Amino acid sequence: MTTRNYVIDEMISAKAIAARVEALAKEISNHYAGTDKLVVVGLLRGSFIFIADLVRELDLPVEVDFLEVSSYGNSTESSREVRILKDLRGEIEGRDVLVVEDIVDTGYTLKHVLEILATRHPKRIEVCALLDKPSRRETSVKARWIGFEIPDKFVVGYGVDYAQRNRNLDHIGAVRFTD
Ligand code: IMP
């Protein structure tokens, strides 16, 4: 894949992310207090750093599992279906499920993931997304917990990539093309 020339402008610092993750974890821990059946499901690959930081701040017994779905790329088909590339290892029937997503953009990925998981009859599914781009939404899906609302910019870092690069940045930056 050819990529364009770009620079990265810091949008959310590592410090700000850490503070927000701690606050989210407190809210989530309070919400699930008393439950011993929580499965935290990270959507690969973009959520891997967020979920690692989030679960370490949770004051709850949790199981961690991962799901990877195909991205539909720049497809303009109205369906924008996704396929499972890597399925969960565990059963979620009757369990509380917290889906951890990096970015809710149009919302199609999350919509389809929630539909797939719902067929397995979990007790309840909630969503925690690090970033939300509400101005881009084309579906009615909502994350119960959101780290940061951001404008319609392409971002990288803290697990999020551009052409598989920059996932290892400790902060969130906006990509600015220079060519
Ligand atoms: P949606 O289905 O349009 O909501 O897209 C969600 C997925 O697209 C996210 O999980 C990301 O993997 C990817 N995505 C959306 N916006 C960005 C971005 O700004 N940078 C990198 N990936 C993005």
Residues whose N, C-alpha, C, O or C-beta is under 5 A from the ligand:
A	BS01	IMP	G46 D102 I103 V104 D105 T106 G107 Y108 T109 L110 K153 F154 V155 V156 V160 D161
